[in-house]
Amino acid sequence: MTKKEIVKQIAERANLPQLKTKQIVQWTFDAIIETLVTEKRIELRNFGVFEVKRRKARKARNPRTDEQVHVGPKNVVTFQPGKEMEERVRQMPLVEDRPRKSRRSRAGQVAPRTPDSTQATTAAASSSGSPVSSASTAANAQSALPQPIGG
């Protein structure tokens, strides 16, 4: 489900124009982000807890050169679902397993993906209603900051 679909669903349910509903939904997301930035934690009862945590520095590997690189510490957002969400998700039918990413076939080369595995991944993601990646979500949140009303 996308933000646009959420807006449409809420607008119909609340009998509000989609434009106004979109603005309200965006304000809600912005408030969550702003609270995370300022307070590092936001608890939404019956939904869950978002929290900013520090990921430790680590050693990683550049996949193109196989060279070891140092990755510094960084802040990440974690989510702990609330009891109601946890219970409802636990009771739903099992979702399909997502295919694993392909492994390297030779040193320094990534095995090519077959069209079938690409379609299976897309189908599994769309049928399970899986959310978009956190990187694209963060990018969307940054690009869709609200504009002040009336000045």
N, CA, C and O of each residue as an XYZ file, in Angstrom:
604
protein
N       0.849     -1.179      0.000
C       0.000      0.000      0.000
C       0.889      1.235      0.000
O       1.928      1.262      0.659
N       0.481      2.238     -0.729
C       1.246      3.479     -0.814
C       0.568      4.577      0.010
O      -0.565      4.425      0.465
N       1.285      5.674      0.186
C       0.708      6.807      0.911
C      -0.534      7.311      0.185
O      -1.519      7.689      0.820
N      -0.489      7.318     -1.139
C      -1.635      7.775     -1.930
C      -2.870      6.913     -1.650
O      -3.982      7.431     -1.542
N      -2.669      5.608     -1.535
C      -3.793      4.706     -1.252
C      -4.318      4.908      0.166
O      -5.525      4.837      0.400
N      -3.419      5.157      1.106
C      -3.835      5.442      2.483
C      -4.678      6.716      2.509
O      -5.729      6.759      3.149
N      -4.210      7.752      1.810
C      -4.934      9.028      1.747
C      -6.325      8.805      1.177
O      -7.304      9.310      1.727
N      -6.428      8.065      0.094
C      -7.722      7.814     -0.550
C      -8.666      7.090      0.410
O      -9.840      7.443      0.513
N      -8.156      6.086      1.106
C      -8.964      5.313      2.048
C      -9.467      6.184      3.197
O     -10.638      6.110      3.569
N      -8.585      7.008      3.757
C      -8.974      7.878      4.873
C      -9.949      8.952      4.398
O     -10.921      9.254      5.091
N      -9.700      9.528      3.230
C     -10.572     10.574      2.695
C     -11.993     10.045      2.507
O     -12.959     10.731      2.840
N     -12.124      8.834      1.977
C     -13.452      8.239      1.791
C     -14.121      7.981      3.134
O     -15.306      8.261      3.312
N     -13.352      7.447      4.074
C     -13.901      7.105      5.388
C     -14.327      8.349      6.173
O     -15.352      8.335      6.854
N     -13.532      9.431      6.074
C     -13.809     10.654      6.829
C     -14.645     11.649      6.036
O     -15.007     12.709      6.547
N     -14.952     11.305      4.780
C     -15.726     12.193      3.912
C     -15.051     13.569      3.804
O     -15.686     14.613      3.959
N     -13.737     13.527      3.531
C     -12.944     14.740      3.364
C     -12.335     14.737      1.969
O     -12.179     13.675      1.366
N     -11.989     15.913      1.449
C     -11.303     15.941      0.152
C      -9.923     15.279      0.264
O      -9.258     15.376      1.295
N      -9.514     14.616     -0.802
C      -8.221     13.921     -0.788
C      -7.064     14.884     -0.568
O      -6.095     14.537      0.107
N      -7.148     16.077     -1.121
C      -6.063     17.046     -0.978
C      -5.841     17.412      0.491
O      -4.706     17.460      0.964
N      -6.951     17.670      1.208
C      -6.859     18.017      2.632
C      -6.369     16.811      3.436
O      -5.562     16.957      4.354
N      -6.857     15.632      3.088
C      -6.446     14.405      3.777
C      -4.961     14.145      3.566
O      -4.255     13.756      4.497
N      -4.485     14.362      2.337
C      -3.068     14.163      2.037
C      -2.216     15.078      2.912
O      -1.177     14.668      3.430
N      -2.663     16.312      3.068
C      -1.940     17.279      3.889
C      -1.888     16.816      5.351
O      -0.846     16.914      5.998
N      -2.995     16.321      5.857
C      -3.064     15.859      7.247
C      -2.167     14.641      7.451
O      -1.440     14.561      8.441
N      -2.219     13.698      6.519
C      -1.369     12.504      6.604
C       0.099     12.917      6.584
O       0.899     12.400      7.364
N       0.458     13.845      5.697
C       1.851     14.292      5.625
C       2.265     14.990      6.911
O       3.384     14.797      7.385
N       1.378     15.799      7.479
C       1.684     16.453      8.755
C       1.942     15.410      9.839
O       2.832     15.585     10.672
N       1.167     14.327      9.829
C       1.348     13.258     10.808
C       2.732     12.639     10.656
O       3.450     12.466     11.641
N       3.109     12.302      9.412
C       4.436     11.732      9.169
C       5.533     12.708      9.570
O       6.532     12.312     10.170
N       5.349     13.977      9.241
C       6.343     14.996      9.596
C       6.489     15.130     11.109
O       7.593     15.316     11.619
N       5.364     15.035     11.824
C       5.408     15.128     13.290
C       6.173     13.942     13.874
O       6.925     14.100     14.835
N       5.983     12.763     13.296
C       6.714     11.580     13.756
C       8.206     11.781     13.526
O       9.016     11.537     14.420
N       8.566     12.228     12.327
C       9.979     12.452     12.001
C      10.579     13.510     12.919
O      11.669     13.314     13.455
N       9.889     14.615     13.104
C      10.402     15.703     13.939
C      10.584     15.248     15.386
O      11.564     15.613     16.035
N       9.639     14.450     15.893
C       9.754     13.927     17.251
C      10.958     12.999     17.371
O      11.674     13.036     18.373
N      11.184     12.168     16.355
C      12.361     11.287     16.372
C      13.654     12.099     16.393
O      14.598     11.759     17.106
N      13.688     13.165     15.612
C      14.896     13.992     15.543
C      15.137     14.711     16.872
O      16.275     14.798     17.333
N      14.081     15.221     17.481
C      14.258     16.005     18.707
C      14.284     15.156     19.976
O      15.050     15.446     20.896
N      13.459     14.113     20.038
C      13.336     13.346     21.280
C      13.877     11.922     21.187
O      13.973     11.230     22.200
N      14.231     11.478     19.979
C      14.821     10.153     19.734
C      13.847      8.991     19.913
O      14.241      7.842     19.716
N      12.586      9.247     20.281
C      11.638      8.159     20.528
C      10.215      8.688     20.415
O       9.911      9.797     20.856
N       9.346      7.871     19.813
C       7.931      8.211     19.801
C       7.130      6.933     19.978
O       7.327      5.954     19.258
N       6.227      6.957     20.945
C       5.394      5.796     21.245
C       3.964      6.103     20.822
O       3.352      7.061     21.292
N       3.453      5.281     19.937
C       2.080      5.420     19.465
C       1.294      4.234     20.015
O       1.425      3.116     19.515
N       0.486      4.471     21.031
C      -0.257      3.392     21.699
C      -1.048      2.576     20.683
O      -1.603      3.120     19.729
N      -1.090      1.274     20.901
C      -1.769      0.307     20.035
C      -1.177      0.240     18.630
O      -1.765     -0.377     17.742
N      -0.033      0.861     18.422
C       0.628      0.774     17.124
C       2.059      0.287     17.314
O       2.412     -0.802     16.862
N       2.884      1.094     17.983
C       4.253      0.671     18.226
C       5.140      1.824     18.633
O       4.680      2.944     18.856
N       6.441      1.519     18.727
C       7.429      2.503     19.171
C       8.522      2.635     18.115
O       9.141      1.649     17.715
N       8.748      3.873     17.672
C       9.878      4.198     16.805
C      10.959      4.765     17.716
O      10.677      5.565     18.608
N      12.193      4.345     17.482
C      13.279      4.832     18.328
C      14.549      4.989     17.494
O      14.836      4.180     16.612
N      15.301      6.049     17.793
C      16.585      6.257     17.124
C      17.652      5.571     17.965
O      17.775      5.826     19.163
N      18.418      4.700     17.322
C      19.511      4.015     18.002
C      20.792      4.232     17.212
O      20.763      4.549     16.023
N      21.906      4.056     17.892
C      23.210      4.216     17.255
C      23.722      2.852     16.805
O      23.828      1.922     17.605
N      24.036      2.744     15.517
C      24.656      1.525     15.008
C      26.165      1.696     15.135
O      26.720      2.716     14.728
N      26.818      0.694     15.702
C      28.260      0.765     15.943
C      29.051      0.795     14.637
O      28.575      0.373     13.584
N      30.259      1.304     14.744
C      31.179      1.273     13.609
C      31.497     -0.188     13.306
O      31.473     -1.034     14.200
N      31.795     -0.478     12.043
C      32.101     -1.854     11.668
C      32.999     -1.880     10.447
O      33.197     -0.867      9.776
N      33.527     -3.036     10.179
C      34.308     -3.229      8.966
C      33.406     -3.897      7.946
O      32.715     -4.867      8.257
N      33.414     -3.374      6.724
C      32.605     -3.930      5.649
C      33.528     -4.225      4.474
O      34.743     -4.052      4.561
N      32.929     -4.674      3.372
C      33.723     -5.020      2.204
C      33.104     -4.350      0.992
O      31.891     -4.413      0.794
N      33.939     -3.705      0.175
C      33.494     -3.121     -1.076
C      33.251     -4.271     -2.055
O      34.194     -4.986     -2.395
N      32.004     -4.468     -2.519
C      31.720     -5.615     -3.371
C      32.414     -5.565     -4.732
O      32.614     -6.607     -5.357
N      32.778     -4.392     -5.194
C      33.444     -4.294     -6.501
C      34.920     -4.648     -6.436
O      35.464     -5.260     -7.355
N      35.565     -4.256     -5.337
C      37.018     -4.453     -5.249
C      37.415     -5.507     -4.216
O      38.587     -5.871     -4.123
N      36.462     -5.990     -3.451
C      36.711     -6.924     -2.342
C      37.600     -6.320     -1.262
O      38.123     -7.039     -0.410
N      37.768     -5.015     -1.296
C      38.614     -4.305     -0.345
C      37.821     -4.040      0.937
O      36.640     -3.696      0.882
N      38.475     -4.200      2.088
C      37.820     -3.910      3.360
C      37.726     -2.407      3.555
O      38.681     -1.680      3.283
N      36.569     -1.939      4.030
C      36.383     -0.516      4.292
C      35.818     -0.340      5.696
O      35.127     -1.216      6.214
N      36.119      0.796      6.299
C      35.602      1.124      7.621
C      34.298      1.902      7.454
O      34.250      2.897      6.730
N      33.254      1.450      8.120
C      31.973      2.151      8.111
C      31.789      2.718      9.510
O      31.765      1.978     10.494
N      31.660      4.026      9.587
C      31.547      4.691     10.881
C      30.202      4.452     11.540
O      29.290      3.904     10.920
N      30.076      4.862     12.795
C      28.800      4.723     13.487
C      27.748      5.620     12.849
O      28.074      6.661     12.279
N      26.495      5.215     12.947
C      25.426      6.056     12.410
C      24.134      5.813     13.172
O      23.966      4.790     13.836
N      23.228      6.770     13.061
C      21.916      6.649     13.675
C      20.987      5.882     12.744
O      20.992      6.093     11.531
N      20.188      4.988     13.326
C      19.181      4.259     12.561
C      17.865      4.299     13.323
O      17.851      4.447     14.545
N      16.767      4.169     12.602
C      15.448      4.145     13.223
C      15.029      2.688     13.379
O      15.100      1.908     12.430
N      14.592      2.330     14.581
C      14.073      0.986     14.819
C      12.579      1.099     15.098
O      12.083      2.155     15.492
N      11.878      0.000     14.889
C      10.442     -0.025     15.171
C      10.108     -1.280     15.934
O      10.480     -2.381     15.528
N       9.407     -1.121     17.039
C       8.930     -2.238     17.833
C       7.401     -2.201     17.785
O       6.792     -1.286     18.340
N       6.776     -3.178     17.134
C       5.320     -3.134     17.006
C       4.625     -3.258     18.356
O       5.140     -3.880     19.285
N       3.445     -2.653     18.442
C       2.628     -2.747     19.643
C       1.936     -4.099     19.725
O       1.954     -4.875     18.770
N       1.321     -4.375     20.881
C       0.684     -5.676     21.107
C      -0.400     -5.982     20.083
O      -0.471     -7.095     19.563
N      -1.244     -4.992     19.792
C      -2.356     -5.220     18.865
C      -1.831     -5.571     17.466
O      -2.310     -6.517     16.840
N      -0.853     -4.812     16.983
C      -0.287     -5.085     15.665
C       0.378     -6.458     15.649
O       0.176     -7.245     14.724
N       1.157     -6.731     16.661
C       1.865     -8.010     16.756
C       0.885     -9.176     16.701
O       1.107    -10.147     15.978
N      -0.191     -9.076     17.460
C      -1.179    -10.151     17.520
C      -1.917    -10.331     16.196
O      -2.101    -11.459     15.740
N      -2.335     -9.245     15.583
C      -3.066     -9.346     14.310
C      -2.190     -9.897     13.193
O      -2.660    -10.680     12.368
N      -0.920     -9.495     13.157
C       0.002    -10.015     12.145
C       0.276    -11.493     12.400
O       0.376    -12.276     11.456
N       0.396    -11.875     13.650
C       0.665    -13.270     13.994
C      -0.497    -14.165     13.566
O      -0.273    -15.313     13.182
N      -1.733    -13.665     13.623
C      -2.910    -14.466     13.298
C      -3.208    -14.542     11.802
O      -3.997    -15.389     11.382
N      -2.598    -13.680     10.989
C      -2.891    -13.704      9.553
C      -2.217    -14.905      8.895
O      -1.274    -15.465      9.455
N      -2.694    -15.313      7.698
C      -2.050    -16.428      6.995
C      -0.589    -16.093      6.696
O      -0.234    -14.931      6.497
N       0.248    -17.129      6.668
C       1.667    -16.919      6.416
C       1.884    -16.307      5.039
O       1.243    -16.703      4.065
N       2.795    -15.338      4.967
C       3.133    -14.722      3.686
C       4.172    -15.595      2.992
O       4.848    -16.399      3.633
N       4.292    -15.429      1.674
C       5.266    -16.205      0.914
C       6.679    -15.805      1.307
O       6.947    -14.653      1.645
N       7.578    -16.789      1.256
C       8.989    -16.488      1.478
C       9.492    -15.628      0.341
O       9.109    -15.823     -0.813
N      10.350    -14.676      0.664
C      10.969    -13.854     -0.375
C      12.207    -14.576     -0.871
O      12.973    -15.099     -0.061
N      12.424    -14.621     -2.166
C      13.627    -15.283     -2.681
C      14.883    -14.583     -2.180
O      14.902    -13.362     -2.023
N      15.924    -15.360     -1.931
C      17.187    -14.786     -1.478
C      17.866    -14.076     -2.624
O      17.657    -14.412     -3.790
N      18.683    -13.092     -2.290
C      19.483    -12.411     -3.307
C      20.517    -13.393     -3.819
O      20.992    -14.258     -3.083
N      20.860    -13.250     -5.085
C      21.813    -14.185     -5.682
C      23.200    -13.993     -5.090
O      23.588    -12.883     -4.724
N      23.933    -15.081     -5.005
C      25.296    -15.054     -4.485
C      26.265    -14.825     -5.633
O      25.888    -14.921     -6.801
N      27.497    -14.527     -5.302
C      28.529    -14.333     -6.327
C      28.836    -15.663     -6.993
O      29.013    -16.679     -6.321
N      28.899    -15.649     -8.330
C      29.207    -16.883     -9.036
C      30.712    -17.057     -9.193
O      31.217    -18.179     -9.144
N      31.424    -15.961     -9.380
C      32.891    -15.984     -9.473
C      33.422    -14.847     -8.622
O      32.679    -13.943     -8.239
N      34.695    -14.897     -8.332
C      35.293    -13.837     -7.499
C      35.098    -12.486     -8.166
O      35.528    -12.277     -9.300
N      34.450    -11.572     -7.459
C      34.287    -10.217     -7.963
C      33.128    -10.021     -8.918
O      32.906     -8.903     -9.382
N      32.378    -11.074     -9.230
C      31.247    -10.923    -10.141
C      29.981    -11.400     -9.461
O      29.983    -12.393     -8.734
N      28.908    -10.684     -9.706
C      27.621    -11.060     -9.149
C      26.907    -11.921    -10.173
O      26.887    -11.598    -11.361
N      26.322    -13.017     -9.713
C      25.587    -13.894    -10.624
C      24.392    -13.141    -11.177
O      23.691    -12.469    -10.420
N      24.138    -13.233    -12.484
C      23.005    -12.514    -13.064
C      21.685    -13.087    -12.571
O      21.568    -14.288    -12.327
N      20.707    -12.227    -12.428
C      19.378    -12.659    -12.000
C      18.589    -13.062    -13.219
O      18.661    -12.412    -14.262
N      17.852    -14.110    -13.091
C      16.996    -14.534    -14.195
C      15.719    -13.727    -14.150
O      15.332    -13.247    -13.084
N      15.045    -13.562    -15.296
C      13.786    -12.816    -15.288
C      12.759    -13.434    -14.356
O      11.963    -12.713    -13.755
N      12.762    -14.757    -14.223
C      11.802    -15.420    -13.347
C      11.994    -15.013    -11.895
O      11.018    -14.767    -11.187
N      13.258    -14.939    -11.438
C      13.493    -14.580    -10.046
C      13.147    -13.121     -9.789
O      12.697    -12.780     -8.695
N      13.351    -12.245    -10.788
C      12.993    -10.838    -10.634
C      11.479    -10.699    -10.518
O      10.985     -9.952     -9.673
N      10.750    -11.410    -11.357
C       9.294    -11.351    -11.295
C       8.787    -11.931     -9.990
O       7.852    -11.394     -9.395
N       9.397    -13.029     -9.531
C       8.968    -13.636     -8.276
C       9.163    -12.674     -7.123
O       8.304    -12.577     -6.247
N      10.288    -11.956     -7.107
C      10.551    -10.993     -6.050
C       9.514     -9.888     -6.076
O       8.981     -9.509     -5.033
N       9.223     -9.362     -7.273
C       8.233     -8.295     -7.403
C       6.863     -8.784     -6.978
O       6.147     -8.085     -6.262
N       6.489     -9.987     -7.415
C       5.179    -10.535     -7.071
C       5.068    -10.765     -5.576
O       4.041    -10.452     -4.975
N       6.115    -11.309     -4.968
C       6.079    -11.569     -3.533
C       5.946    -10.271     -2.754
O       5.190    -10.200     -1.785
N       6.682     -9.239     -3.173
C       6.628     -7.957     -2.469
C       5.258     -7.327     -2.611
O       4.724     -6.783     -1.644
N       4.672     -7.392     -3.817
C       3.371     -6.744     -4.005
C       2.259     -7.537     -3.346
O       1.317     -6.941     -2.823
N       2.336     -8.891     -3.353
C       1.267     -9.675     -2.761
C       1.321     -9.652     -1.245
O       0.288     -9.783     -0.588
N       2.498     -9.489     -0.684
C       2.600     -9.476      0.771
C       2.331     -8.098      1.338
O       2.203     -7.935      2.552
N       2.244     -7.085      0.450
C       2.018     -5.732      0.927
C       3.212     -5.207      1.681
O       3.071     -4.372      2.574
N       4.402     -5.694      1.327
C       5.593     -5.281      2.060
C       5.856     -3.800      1.838
O       5.637     -3.282      0.743
N       6.326     -3.120      2.879
C       6.592     -1.686      2.753
C       7.812     -1.438      1.890
O       8.623     -2.333      1.652
N       7.922     -0.208      1.428
C       9.090      0.173      0.652
C      10.297      0.211      1.569
O      10.153      0.252      2.790
N      11.474      0.197      0.992
C      12.685      0.190      1.808
C      12.784      1.468      2.620
O      12.225      2.500      2.251
N      13.500      1.385      3.728
C      13.628      2.560      4.586
C      14.376      3.679      3.880
O      14.127      4.853      4.151
N      15.292      3.333      2.973
C      16.032      4.373      2.250
C      15.094      5.169      1.356
O      15.167      6.397      1.325
N      14.204      4.480      0.619
C      13.290      5.212     -0.250
C      12.237      5.945      0.568
O      11.784      7.019      0.173
N      11.841      5.374      1.711
C      10.880      6.056      2.576
C      11.481      7.351      3.100
O      10.815      8.386      3.119
N      12.741      7.296      3.525
C      13.402      8.505      4.036
C      13.520      9.548      2.933
O      13.324     10.738      3.177
N      13.837      9.106      1.726
C      13.963     10.041      0.608
C      12.616     10.687      0.311
O      12.545     11.889      0.055
N      11.544      9.892      0.343
C      10.216     10.444      0.089
C       9.817     11.429      1.179
O       9.224     12.469      0.894
N      10.143     11.100      2.433
C       9.790     11.987      3.533
C      10.509     13.319      3.393
O       9.925     14.368      3.663
N      11.771     13.290      2.973
C      12.533     14.520      2.818
C      12.007     15.362      1.670
O      11.979     16.589      1.770
N      11.585     14.719      0.568
C      11.149     15.469     -0.606
C       9.728     15.991     -0.464
O       9.305     16.833     -1.256
N       8.986     15.514      0.519
C       7.583     15.879      0.631
C       7.307     16.682      1.893
O       6.262     16.500      2.518
N       8.220     17.565      2.280
C       8.006     18.370      3.463
C       6.838     19.319      3.243
O       6.662     19.825      2.135
N       6.039     19.571      4.269
C       4.849     20.388      4.094
C       5.201     21.846      3.838
O       6.223     22.353      4.301
N       4.342     22.490      3.102
C       4.510     23.904      2.826
C       3.623     24.675      3.801
O       2.492     24.261      4.060
N       4.112     25.781      4.342
C       3.300     26.554      5.279
C       2.027     27.048      4.613
O       2.027     27.397      3.433
N       0.942     27.074      5.376
C      -0.334     27.539      4.847
C      -0.499     28.998      5.225
O      -0.353     29.384      6.385
N      -0.801     29.785      4.233
C      -1.089     31.190      4.459
C       0.089     32.013      4.939
O      -0.092     33.005      5.644
N       1.268     31.621      4.572
C       2.369     32.503      4.818
C       3.369     32.037      5.745
O       4.345     32.740      6.007
